[in-house]
Amino acid sequence: MRVTGVAPTDPDTPDQLVLTTAPAPAHALKRWELIMLTQAPALRRCTVYAQVDDQLVPIFGFAFQDGAIVLH
């Protein structure tokens, strides 16, 4: 799956950040795009999830490896 963006914040769960994903060949975020989206001061305390199909999967961190963004 490729990280394609950040979902709009749900007013009912303002402390939750959801990364949207899509299978290849969807356009994935560039490294700098992900860094800019996740480094906003208001988002630093958010719990991060990835939207995979119809499920939210918790994300505990990410790394840059071989030109890809790897979610942990």
Biotite code that builds the C-alpha atoms (Angstrom):
import biotite.structure as struc

atoms = struc.array([
    struc.Atom([0.000, 0.000, 0.000], chain_id="A", res_id=1, res_name="MET", atom_name="CA", element="C"),
    struc.Atom([1.107, 3.557, -0.630], chain_id="A", res_id=2, res_name="ARG", atom_name="CA", element="C"),
    struc.Atom([0.543, 6.511, 1.674], chain_id="A", res_id=3, res_name="VAL", atom_name="CA", element="C"),
    struc.Atom([-1.423, 8.965, -0.449], chain_id="A", res_id=4, res_name="THR", atom_name="CA", element="C"),
    struc.Atom([-2.388, 11.700, 1.992], chain_id="A", res_id=5, res_name="GLY", atom_name="CA", element="C"),
    struc.Atom([-3.885, 12.693, 5.319], chain_id="A", res_id=6, res_name="VAL", atom_name="CA", element="C"),
    struc.Atom([-7.620, 12.447, 5.900], chain_id="A", res_id=7, res_name="ALA", atom_name="CA", element="C"),
    struc.Atom([-9.441, 15.548, 7.142], chain_id="A", res_id=8, res_name="PRO", atom_name="CA", element="C"),
    struc.Atom([-9.592, 15.697, 10.930], chain_id="A", res_id=9, res_name="THR", atom_name="CA", element="C"),
    struc.Atom([-12.823, 14.333, 12.383], chain_id="A", res_id=10, res_name="ASP", atom_name="CA", element="C"),
    struc.Atom([-14.238, 16.834, 14.908], chain_id="A", res_id=11, res_name="PRO", atom_name="CA", element="C"),
    struc.Atom([-15.333, 13.908, 17.112], chain_id="A", res_id=12, res_name="ASP", atom_name="CA", element="C"),
    struc.Atom([-11.733, 12.616, 17.327], chain_id="A", res_id=13, res_name="THR", atom_name="CA", element="C"),
    struc.Atom([-9.455, 15.672, 17.052], chain_id="A", res_id=14, res_name="PRO", atom_name="CA", element="C"),
    struc.Atom([-6.516, 13.760, 18.564], chain_id="A", res_id=15, res_name="ASP", atom_name="CA", element="C"),
    struc.Atom([-6.494, 11.216, 15.715], chain_id="A", res_id=16, res_name="GLN", atom_name="CA", element="C"),
    struc.Atom([-4.515, 11.548, 12.480], chain_id="A", res_id=17, res_name="LEU", atom_name="CA", element="C"),
    struc.Atom([-5.427, 9.175, 9.645], chain_id="A", res_id=18, res_name="VAL", atom_name="CA", element="C"),
    struc.Atom([-3.055, 8.531, 6.744], chain_id="A", res_id=19, res_name="LEU", atom_name="CA", element="C"),
    struc.Atom([-4.899, 7.491, 3.597], chain_id="A", res_id=20, res_name="THR", atom_name="CA", element="C"),
    struc.Atom([-3.510, 4.599, 1.559], chain_id="A", res_id=21, res_name="THR", atom_name="CA", element="C"),
    struc.Atom([-4.089, 3.051, -1.841], chain_id="A", res_id=22, res_name="ALA", atom_name="CA", element="C"),
    struc.Atom([-2.586, 0.124, -3.723], chain_id="A", res_id=23, res_name="PRO", atom_name="CA", element="C"),
    struc.Atom([-0.009, 0.692, -6.464], chain_id="A", res_id=24, res_name="ALA", atom_name="CA", element="C"),
    struc.Atom([0.016, 2.407, -8.941], chain_id="A", res_id=25, res_name="PRO", atom_name="CA", element="C"),
    struc.Atom([-1.543, 5.206, -6.862], chain_id="A", res_id=26, res_name="ALA", atom_name="CA", element="C"),
    struc.Atom([0.603, 8.330, -6.465], chain_id="A", res_id=27, res_name="HIS", atom_name="CA", element="C"),
    struc.Atom([2.362, 8.084, -3.109], chain_id="A", res_id=28, res_name="ALA", atom_name="CA", element="C"),
    struc.Atom([3.391, 11.033, -0.981], chain_id="A", res_id=29, res_name="LEU", atom_name="CA", element="C"),
    struc.Atom([6.971, 12.161, -1.295], chain_id="A", res_id=30, res_name="LYS", atom_name="CA", element="C"),
    struc.Atom([9.134, 12.145, 1.828], chain_id="A", res_id=31, res_name="ARG", atom_name="CA", element="C"),
    struc.Atom([8.961, 15.907, 2.247], chain_id="A", res_id=32, res_name="TRP", atom_name="CA", element="C"),
    struc.Atom([5.166, 15.873, 1.848], chain_id="A", res_id=33, res_name="GLU", atom_name="CA", element="C"),
    struc.Atom([4.736, 13.348, 4.668], chain_id="A", res_id=34, res_name="LEU", atom_name="CA", element="C"),
    struc.Atom([7.170, 15.241, 6.898], chain_id="A", res_id=35, res_name="ILE", atom_name="CA", element="C"),
    struc.Atom([5.368, 18.550, 6.304], chain_id="A", res_id=36, res_name="MET", atom_name="CA", element="C"),
    struc.Atom([1.945, 17.009, 6.947], chain_id="A", res_id=37, res_name="LEU", atom_name="CA", element="C"),
    struc.Atom([2.939, 15.234, 10.156], chain_id="A", res_id=38, res_name="THR", atom_name="CA", element="C"),
    struc.Atom([5.200, 17.900, 11.714], chain_id="A", res_id=39, res_name="GLN", atom_name="CA", element="C"),
    struc.Atom([2.499, 20.507, 12.258], chain_id="A", res_id=40, res_name="ALA", atom_name="CA", element="C"),
    struc.Atom([2.543, 21.386, 15.990], chain_id="A", res_id=41, res_name="PRO", atom_name="CA", element="C"),
    struc.Atom([-1.155, 20.575, 16.370], chain_id="A", res_id=42, res_name="ALA", atom_name="CA", element="C"),
    struc.Atom([-0.595, 17.054, 15.009], chain_id="A", res_id=43, res_name="LEU", atom_name="CA", element="C"),
    struc.Atom([2.421, 16.074, 17.118], chain_id="A", res_id=44, res_name="ARG", atom_name="CA", element="C"),
    struc.Atom([0.234, 14.746, 19.949], chain_id="A", res_id=45, res_name="ARG", atom_name="CA", element="C"),
    struc.Atom([-2.134, 12.846, 17.674], chain_id="A", res_id=46, res_name="CYS", atom_name="CA", element="C"),
    struc.Atom([-2.461, 9.091, 17.558], chain_id="A", res_id=47, res_name="THR", atom_name="CA", element="C"),
    struc.Atom([-1.616, 8.068, 13.980], chain_id="A", res_id=48, res_name="VAL", atom_name="CA", element="C"),
    struc.Atom([-3.534, 5.461, 12.001], chain_id="A", res_id=49, res_name="TYR", atom_name="CA", element="C"),
    struc.Atom([-3.413, 4.230, 8.414], chain_id="A", res_id=50, res_name="ALA", atom_name="CA", element="C"),
    struc.Atom([-6.689, 3.717, 6.578], chain_id="A", res_id=51, res_name="GLN", atom_name="CA", element="C"),
    struc.Atom([-6.318, 0.291, 4.951], chain_id="A", res_id=52, res_name="VAL", atom_name="CA", element="C"),
    struc.Atom([-9.471, -0.668, 3.077], chain_id="A", res_id=53, res_name="ASP", atom_name="CA", element="C"),
    struc.Atom([-12.196, -0.181, 5.704], chain_id="A", res_id=54, res_name="ASP", atom_name="CA", element="C"),
    struc.Atom([-9.948, -0.534, 8.778], chain_id="A", res_id=55, res_name="GLN", atom_name="CA", element="C"),
    struc.Atom([-7.817, 1.860, 10.800], chain_id="A", res_id=56, res_name="LEU", atom_name="CA", element="C"),
    struc.Atom([-4.414, 0.321, 11.595], chain_id="A", res_id=57, res_name="VAL", atom_name="CA", element="C"),
    struc.Atom([-2.337, 1.996, 14.349], chain_id="A", res_id=58, res_name="PRO", atom_name="CA", element="C"),
    struc.Atom([1.024, 3.411, 13.264], chain_id="A", res_id=59, res_name="ILE", atom_name="CA", element="C"),
    struc.Atom([3.837, 3.607, 15.805], chain_id="A", res_id=60, res_name="PHE", atom_name="CA", element="C"),
    struc.Atom([6.398, 5.317, 13.597], chain_id="A", res_id=61, res_name="GLY", atom_name="CA", element="C"),
    struc.Atom([7.795, 5.478, 10.108], chain_id="A", res_id=62, res_name="PHE", atom_name="CA", element="C"),
    struc.Atom([11.160, 5.251, 8.413], chain_id="A", res_id=63, res_name="ALA", atom_name="CA", element="C"),
    struc.Atom([12.572, 6.057, 5.009], chain_id="A", res_id=64, res_name="PHE", atom_name="CA", element="C"),
    struc.Atom([14.086, 2.967, 3.408], chain_id="A", res_id=65, res_name="GLN", atom_name="CA", element="C"),
    struc.Atom([15.222, 2.427, -0.182], chain_id="A", res_id=66, res_name="ASP", atom_name="CA", element="C"),
    struc.Atom([13.238, 5.430, -1.404], chain_id="A", res_id=67, res_name="GLY", atom_name="CA", element="C"),
    struc.Atom([10.025, 4.278, 0.278], chain_id="A", res_id=68, res_name="ALA", atom_name="CA", element="C"),
    struc.Atom([8.133, 5.320, 3.400], chain_id="A", res_id=69, res_name="ILE", atom_name="CA", element="C"),
    struc.Atom([7.870, 2.298, 5.698], chain_id="A", res_id=70, res_name="VAL", atom_name="CA", element="C"),
    struc.Atom([5.159, 2.437, 8.383], chain_id="A", res_id=71, res_name="LEU", atom_name="CA", element="C"),
    struc.Atom([5.689, 0.567, 11.655], chain_id="A", res_id=72, res_name="HIS", atom_name="CA", element="C"),
])
